[in-house]
């Protein structure tokens, strides 16, 4: 019983888009008519059968011959022989010689009712793989898996929503909106899909429509803190600051311990000139973050608020705290440099701007600020 193992690189095989694989010749070569048992990550804890297949053709080639077959190289998913050679040397630890034999295996996937071994829920398996790939940021691969899973049930709300999320991650917002609309045609009371549609509309440059979708989500569930948070963000993008602040405050009534919302509230208050109140929000965000570990962005934002208030020594402390957590962030170095300039500590400020230019040599702002410091020495 020949067994094949596939991983993330073999998504086309798992979804059925491709029905050919190239493997080093086994001691007992595969032959036409053999039954293949194909698994995901054979040696890992995630081992799971993905399909059974029947071998319909086998071609045996030397490694030297294989490297000359552009048709097979492209079909296997490599751009050229150099890439195939590099990847195969990684796959096969032992040395590959010119006369090392490989088998080009072509097969047809068998319907589950014809399997000899244990049956699986193929849709659930592919969905699980899609979710793993999505969570690890491999959006092109997860997109193929969601498409493959939807072939089993085109009306699956979860899959339509996840496909929409996936397309949004790829920047394909119009296509994502179509997926959300399909899901909402089936389940118009799904608050989560309405919220995701709102975010896709916002990212596609239509905040007014985004607000309408967000409002629809809140009509379904007025106490969903995630939807309220994003509605606050959308209102902020529309310049409706009072309404946005009310949305953030409502979120905090529901989820007082959320540092992201306190940060967002602080940013909004800072934007409308309420710096003292913004500082209180940043302090609360930091307090919550520091219960677990430091948040460099929160320290930087607090520093910015203190800078606006003219509390330069305190701002400097915040920037130092941010840099202790993220020492190569040129924005933090630049902000520290500005605080030092305000304190007339120009020599130290020059060092900060030099650090910015080491990290980002094309940073014109740092160059101008450095020159200004040098003029004041």
Residue pairs with C-beta under 8 A, 6 or more apart in sequence:
1 35
1 37
2 26
2 30
2 34
2 35
2 36
2 37
2 55
3 36
3 37
3 38
3 39
3 42
4 21
4 23
4 36
4 37
4 38
4 39
5 38
5 39
5 40
5 41
5 42
5 43
6 13
6 14
6 38
6 39
6 40
6 41
6 50
7 40
7 41
8 133
8 138
8 141
9 77
10 21
11 17
11 129
11 133
11 141
11 144
11 145
12 18
12 77
12 144
13 19
13 21
13 38
14 40
14 50
14 51
14 126
14 129
14 145
14 148
15 126
15 144
15 145
15 147
15 148
16 51
16 109
16 148
17 144
17 148
18 75
18 77
19 53
19 106
19 107
19 108
19 109
20 75
20 76
20 104
20 105
20 106
20 107
21 76
21 104
21 105
21 107
22 66
22 72
22 76
22 102
22 103
22 104
22 105
23 102
23 103
23 105
24 92
24 100
24 101
24 102
24 103
25 60
25 101
25 102
25 103
26 103
29 58
29 60
29 103
30 36
30 55
30 58
30 103
30 105
31 55
31 58
32 55
32 56
32 57
32 58
33 54
33 55
34 54
34 55
35 52
35 53
35 54
35 55
35 116
36 52
36 53
36 54
36 55
36 105
36 107
37 49
37 52
37 117
38 49
38 50
38 51
38 52
38 53
39 47
39 48
39 49
39 50
40 46
40 47
40 48
40 49
40 50
40 125
40 129
41 47
41 48
46 132
48 120
48 125
49 117
49 118
49 120
50 120
50 122
50 125
50 126
51 109
51 110
51 122
52 109
52 110
52 114
52 115
52 116
52 117
53 107
53 108
53 109
53 110
54 107
54 108
54 110
55 105
55 106
55 107
56 106
56 107
56 108
57 104
57 105
57 106
58 103
58 104
58 105
58 106
59 103
59 104
60 101
60 102
60 103
60 104
61 69
61 101
61 102
61 103
61 104
62 98
62 99
62 100
62 101
62 102
63 88
63 96
63 97
63 98
63 99
63 100
63 101
63 102
64 98
64 99
66 72
66 73
66 84
66 102
67 73
67 81
67 84
67 85
68 81
70 80
70 81
72 104
73 80
73 81
73 84
76 84
78 84
78 87
88 96
89 96
112 119
112 120
112 122
122 152
123 149
123 152
123 153
126 145
126 148
126 149
126 152
127 145
127 146
127 149
127 158
127 159
129 145
130 142
130 145
130 146
130 149
130 162
130 166
131 142
131 162
133 139
133 141
133 142
133 145
134 142
134 162
134 165
134 166
134 169
139 166
139 169
139 170
140 170
142 166
143 163
143 166
143 167
143 170
146 159
146 162
146 163
146 166
147 163
149 156
149 159
150 156
150 159
150 160
150 163
153 159
155 186
157 183
157 186
157 187
157 190
157 193
160 179
160 180
160 182
160 183
160 186
160 193
161 179
161 180
161 183
161 190
161 192
161 193
161 196
163 179
164 176
164 177
164 179
164 180
164 183
164 193
164 196
164 197
164 200
165 176
165 196
166 176
167 173
167 175
167 176
167 179
168 176
168 196
168 199
168 200
168 203
171 203
173 200
173 201
173 203
173 204
174 204
176 196
176 200
177 197
177 200
177 201
177 204
180 193
180 194
180 196
180 197
180 200
181 197
183 190
183 193
184 190
184 193
184 194
184 197
187 193
189 220
190 220
191 217
191 218
191 220
191 221
191 224
191 227
192 217
194 213
194 214
194 216
194 217
194 220
194 227
195 213
195 214
195 217
195 224
195 226
195 227
195 230
197 213
198 210
198 211
198 213
198 214
198 217
198 230
198 231
198 234
199 210
199 230
201 207
201 209
201 210
201 213
202 210
202 233
202 234
202 237
207 234
207 237
207 238
208 238
210 234
211 231
211 234
211 235
211 238
214 227
214 230
214 231
214 234
215 231
217 224
217 227
218 224
218 227
218 228
218 231
221 227
223 254
225 251
225 254
225 255
225 258
228 247
228 248
228 250
228 251
228 254
229 247
229 248
229 251
229 258
229 260
229 261
229 264
231 247
232 244
232 245
232 247
232 248
232 251
232 264
232 268
233 244
233 264
235 241
235 243
235 244
235 247
236 244
236 264
236 268
236 271
241 268
241 271
241 272
244 268
245 265
245 268
245 269
248 261
248 264
248 265
248 268
249 265
251 258
251 261
252 258
252 261
252 262
252 265
255 261
257 288
258 288
259 284
259 285
259 286
259 288
259 289
259 295
259 298
260 285
262 281
262 282
262 284
262 285
262 288
263 281
263 282
263 285
263 297
263 298
263 301
265 278
265 281
266 278
266 279
266 280
266 281
266 282
266 285
266 301
266 305
267 278
267 301
268 278
269 275
269 277
269 278
269 281
270 278
270 301
270 304
270 305
270 308
275 305
275 308
275 309
276 309
278 305
279 302
279 305
279 306
279 309
282 298
282 301
282 302
282 305
283 302
285 295
285 298
285 301
286 295
286 298
286 299
286 302
289 295
289 298
294 321
294 324
294 325
295 325
296 321
296 322
296 323
296 325
296 326
296 329
296 332
297 322
299 318
299 319
299 321
299 322
299 325
300 318
300 319
300 322
300 329
300 331
300 332
300 335
302 318
303 315
303 316
303 317
303 318
303 319
303 322
303 335
303 339
304 315
304 335
306 312
306 314
306 315
306 318
307 315
307 335
307 338
307 339
307 342
310 342
312 339
312 342
312 343
313 343
315 335
315 339
316 336
316 339
316 340
316 343
319 332
319 335
319 336
319 339
320 336
322 329
322 332
323 329
323 332
323 333
323 336
326 332
328 359
330 355
330 356
330 359
330 360
330 363
330 366
333 352
333 353
333 355
333 356
333 359
334 352
334 353
334 356
334 363
334 365
334 366
334 369
336 352
337 349
337 350
337 352
337 353
337 356
337 366
337 369
337 373
338 349
338 369
340 346
340 348
340 349
340 352
341 349
341 369
341 372
341 373
344 376
346 373
346 374
346 376
346 377
347 373
347 377
349 369
349 370
349 373
350 370
350 373
350 374
350 377
353 366
353 367
353 369
353 370
353 373
354 370
356 363
356 366
357 363
357 366
357 367
357 370
360 366
